[in-house]
Amino acid sequence: MAKKKLVVLTGAGISAESGIKTFRDSDGLWEGHDVMEVATPQGWAKNPALVLDFYNQRRAQLAEVEPNAAHFALKELEETFEVIIITQNVDDLHERAGSSNVLHLHGKLTQVRSVQNENKITEIAYKAINLGDTDENGVQLRPHVVWFGEAVPAIEEALPLCKAADVFVVVGTSMVVYPAASLIQYCQQDVPKFVVDPVRPEIPMGGLTFIEAKASVGMQTLKKELQKLA
């Protein structure tokens, strides 16, 4: 008998417990930087060296942290479900926890791409990238991260996954960043839907089960609930 499809949308809250900060922690500042300076095409055009240095610091920080209990709980759910993770996070903590099916909506810190071709992506792990670092054609490399104001190509891959979900779970996201926040609307109406977050997000639909707890704690409660549905 085929496993049920469990689609999980994760956000910054699941990685915060590993020590990864989000810009919303401090009034629009991200590690002391205005997000418009380091996470927009305009910021890149104005000062690419600053942007590269900022992401080099994020990459170095990522190398120092570890997946937490919530990441591992999602991996463990693969024993009973076909788990598909759609994450807004650009870290690699889901993969490092062992999750086998992860779609990154907003790109990955451990990848860079050519400024001329968004499909020309290179894995760099946790290395630094600086001005003058180019692809084989001499074109400057930039973080493979979707900045504010840029399109989210992976959303087209995410939509059919949500439509096919047998169970849908939201973990650690305030559901205010679009288009990711709209994905729950594409699930079938009768699909069980769970939301794990310390602060109940405003989601304009009924039929939701809220688990108001941080990700590591809430995932343990969720696992018990999901056992009834497997």
Backbone torsions as a table, in degrees:
resi	resn	phi	psi	omega
1	MET	NA	130.6	-177.4
2	ALA	-68.4	145.0	176.7
3	LYS	-71.8	148.7	174.8
4	LYS	-69.7	148.2	179.2
5	LYS	-84.0	116.2	177.5
6	LEU	-106.6	110.5	-179.6
7	VAL	-102.1	128.4	-174.3
8	VAL	-122.9	122.1	174.1
9	LEU	-97.8	118.3	-179.1
10	THR	-114.1	152.2	179.6
11	GLY	-134.1	-166.0	-171.3
12	ALA	-58.3	-28.5	-177.1
13	GLY	-61.5	-30.1	-178.6
14	ILE	-74.7	-29.6	-180.0
15	SER	-89.6	-19.9	-179.3
16	ALA	-58.5	-34.5	-179.4
17	GLU	-70.7	-14.2	174.4
18	SER	-89.8	-5.1	178.5
19	GLY	102.9	10.6	178.1
20	ILE	-92.2	118.7	-176.9
21	LYS	-82.7	155.2	175.4
22	THR	-116.5	156.5	-178.4
23	PHE	-65.0	-22.8	-179.4
24	ARG	-75.6	-5.9	178.3
25	ASP	-66.2	-23.3	-171.0
26	SER	-146.5	63.6	170.8
27	ASP	53.4	48.9	174.7
28	GLY	84.5	-0.6	176.1
29	LEU	-96.6	139.3	179.8
30	TRP	-120.3	107.1	-176.3
31	GLU	52.0	40.3	176.9
32	GLY	86.8	-0.1	-178.3
33	HIS	-110.8	143.6	169.3
34	ASP	-67.7	125.8	-176.6
35	VAL	-59.8	-27.5	179.7
36	MET	-68.2	-22.0	179.6
37	GLU	-84.2	-27.3	-171.6
38	VAL	-122.0	-4.1	-175.6
39	ALA	-138.8	37.3	175.6
40	THR	-141.4	156.5	174.3
41	PRO	-59.9	-33.0	180.0
42	GLN	-66.8	-40.5	177.1
43	GLY	-62.9	-40.2	177.7
44	TRP	-63.3	-44.5	-179.9
45	ALA	-64.0	-35.2	-177.2
46	LYS	-75.6	-44.9	-173.9
47	ASN	-151.6	77.0	-177.6
48	PRO	-62.0	-31.2	179.7
49	ALA	-63.3	-40.3	177.9
50	LEU	-63.2	-44.7	-179.3
51	VAL	-62.3	-45.5	179.8
52	LEU	-62.3	-41.8	179.4
53	ASP	-64.0	-40.8	178.7
54	PHE	-58.7	-47.2	-179.2
55	TYR	-73.8	-28.3	172.4
56	ASN	-61.0	-41.3	177.8
57	GLN	-65.8	-40.0	178.2
58	ARG	-64.0	-39.7	-179.7
59	ARG	-66.0	-42.6	178.5
60	ALA	-63.6	-39.9	177.1
61	GLN	-63.2	-42.4	-178.9
62	LEU	-60.5	-36.3	-179.9
63	ALA	-65.7	-19.9	-175.4
64	GLU	-95.2	-11.8	-176.4
65	VAL	-105.0	169.6	-177.1
66	GLU	-130.1	155.9	172.4
67	PRO	-58.9	152.1	179.0
68	ASN	-110.2	-174.9	-174.2
69	ALA	-58.9	-32.3	179.9
70	ALA	-67.6	-41.8	176.7
71	HIS	-60.7	-44.8	-178.2
72	PHE	-68.5	-32.1	177.8
73	ALA	-63.0	-38.7	178.0
74	LEU	-65.8	-39.1	175.9
75	LYS	-60.9	-43.8	-177.9
76	GLU	-63.3	-29.0	179.7
77	LEU	-66.5	-16.2	177.4
78	GLU	-65.1	-16.0	178.2
79	GLU	-67.5	-29.4	-175.6
80	THR	-119.7	-14.2	-179.3
81	PHE	-131.0	158.9	164.7
82	GLU	-84.7	101.4	-172.9
83	VAL	-93.2	125.4	176.2
84	ILE	-120.3	117.5	-179.7
85	ILE	-100.6	125.0	171.9
86	ILE	-109.5	112.3	-174.6
87	THR	-115.0	141.9	172.4
88	GLN	-84.8	-9.3	-175.2
89	ASN	-81.7	148.1	179.6
90	VAL	-100.7	3.8	176.7
91	ASP	-82.7	174.1	-178.7
92	ASP	-111.6	25.7	-173.8
93	LEU	-69.9	-32.3	175.7
94	HIS	-62.0	-46.1	-179.6
95	GLU	-64.7	-40.4	-179.2
96	ARG	-69.4	-23.2	174.8
97	ALA	-80.5	-10.4	176.4
98	GLY	106.4	-0.5	178.1
99	SER	-61.2	135.8	-170.2
100	SER	-99.8	-10.4	-176.4
101	ASN	-137.2	93.5	-174.8
102	VAL	-126.4	125.7	175.4
103	LEU	-109.3	120.5	179.6
104	HIS	-94.0	110.0	-179.8
105	LEU	-66.4	-36.7	-170.5
106	HIS	-111.1	21.0	178.6
107	GLY	85.7	-171.5	-175.9
108	LYS	-138.2	139.4	177.4
109	LEU	-62.0	-30.0	-174.8
110	THR	-85.0	11.3	178.0
111	GLN	-128.5	150.9	172.0
112	VAL	-128.7	163.2	178.2
113	ARG	-143.1	161.9	177.0
114	SER	-67.1	141.2	177.9
115	VAL	-69.3	-14.6	-179.2
116	GLN	-99.3	-14.2	-175.6
117	ASN	-145.8	103.7	-175.4
118	GLU	-67.9	-14.4	179.6
119	ASN	-92.4	-3.4	179.7
120	LYS	-95.4	90.1	-169.5
121	ILE	-111.2	138.1	-179.6
122	THR	-127.0	136.4	174.6
123	GLU	-79.3	131.1	178.1
124	ILE	-126.6	2.8	-176.7
125	ALA	56.1	-120.0	-174.1
126	TYR	-113.6	20.0	-178.9
127	LYS	-72.4	158.2	175.1
128	ALA	-84.3	148.5	173.6
129	ILE	-123.8	132.1	-175.6
130	ASN	-126.5	168.2	174.6
131	LEU	-58.0	134.0	-177.5
132	GLY	98.6	-11.7	174.3
133	ASP	-82.6	120.4	-171.1
134	THR	-128.1	168.2	171.3
135	ASP	-80.6	-173.7	-175.7
136	GLU	-67.3	-13.1	178.4
137	ASN	-98.6	7.3	178.3
138	GLY	80.5	17.9	-178.7
139	VAL	-97.0	132.3	-178.3
140	GLN	-55.5	141.4	175.3
141	LEU	-93.3	149.2	177.0
142	ARG	-135.4	163.0	177.4
143	PRO	-59.4	141.2	174.5
144	HIS	-86.8	67.8	-177.5
145	VAL	-132.2	135.5	176.5
146	VAL	-77.8	118.5	179.7
147	TRP	-89.9	163.2	175.3
148	PHE	-58.3	131.1	-179.1
149	GLY	95.1	-6.7	178.2
150	GLU	-99.9	157.4	177.8
151	ALA	-69.1	158.8	178.6
152	VAL	-116.9	82.2	-174.2
153	PRO	-57.6	-35.1	-175.3
154	ALA	-67.1	-11.7	179.2
155	ILE	-62.3	-30.6	179.4
156	GLU	-67.1	-30.5	175.8
157	GLU	-77.1	-31.1	-176.4
158	ALA	-74.1	-34.5	-173.8
159	LEU	-57.2	-51.3	179.9
160	PRO	-65.4	-28.0	176.7
161	LEU	-64.1	-41.5	179.3
162	CYS	-68.6	-39.3	179.6
163	LYS	-63.4	-29.9	-176.9
164	ALA	-92.4	-0.1	-175.0
165	ALA	-66.9	139.0	170.4
166	ASP	-90.8	-26.7	175.5
167	VAL	-142.9	140.9	-179.8
168	PHE	-126.6	133.4	-177.2
169	VAL	-130.5	138.7	174.0
170	VAL	-113.7	128.8	-179.3
171	VAL	-131.8	119.6	169.2
172	GLY	70.4	37.1	176.5
173	THR	-139.0	142.1	-178.8
174	SER	-79.9	-5.5	178.1
175	MET	58.6	40.2	175.9
176	VAL	-118.3	-8.0	-179.9
177	VAL	-95.0	118.1	179.4
178	TYR	-102.4	150.7	11.0
179	PRO	-85.2	-3.9	-176.1
180	ALA	-55.7	-40.5	-176.2
181	ALA	-64.4	-18.9	-178.8
182	SER	-83.5	-10.5	-172.2
183	LEU	-61.4	-35.3	-179.2
184	ILE	-61.3	-26.0	-179.9
185	GLN	-69.5	-17.4	-177.3
186	TYR	-90.8	-5.8	176.9
187	CYS	-72.8	153.7	174.9
188	GLN	-63.0	147.0	-172.1
189	GLN	-61.2	-35.8	-174.8
190	ASP	-89.8	5.6	179.7
191	VAL	-74.7	132.3	175.2
192	PRO	-60.8	134.9	-177.1
193	LYS	-130.6	129.2	-178.1
194	PHE	-122.5	145.3	177.8
195	VAL	-128.4	120.3	179.3
196	VAL	-111.3	112.0	178.8
197	ASP	-168.4	145.1	179.3
198	PRO	-63.2	-31.0	179.1
199	VAL	-113.5	122.7	-176.9
200	ARG	-65.6	115.5	-180.0
201	PRO	-73.2	154.5	177.6
202	GLU	-82.3	105.9	179.4
203	ILE	-121.6	116.1	-173.5
204	PRO	-77.7	64.1	175.8
205	MET	-160.0	158.0	178.7
206	GLY	-96.6	-175.4	176.0
207	GLY	73.6	21.3	-178.5
208	LEU	-100.6	142.7	172.2
209	THR	-106.4	117.7	-178.0
210	PHE	-98.0	133.6	172.6
211	ILE	-118.0	99.8	-172.3
212	GLU	-86.9	87.4	-178.3
213	ALA	-160.1	160.7	174.4
214	LYS	-66.4	161.1	-168.5
215	ALA	-57.2	-45.9	-175.2
216	SER	-62.8	-36.9	178.9
217	VAL	-79.8	-47.1	-177.1
218	GLY	-62.6	-32.3	179.6
219	MET	-65.6	-31.1	177.9
220	GLN	-68.2	-40.0	175.0
221	THR	-64.5	-43.2	-179.2
222	LEU	-61.3	-41.6	-178.8
223	LYS	-57.3	-39.6	178.3
224	LYS	-65.9	-39.7	178.4
225	GLU	-65.6	-40.2	-177.3
226	LEU	-71.1	-24.6	177.5
227	GLN	-59.3	-29.3	179.9
228	LYS	-72.1	-19.2	-173.6
229	LEU	-105.4	-11.1	-173.9
230	ALA	-64.7	NA	NA
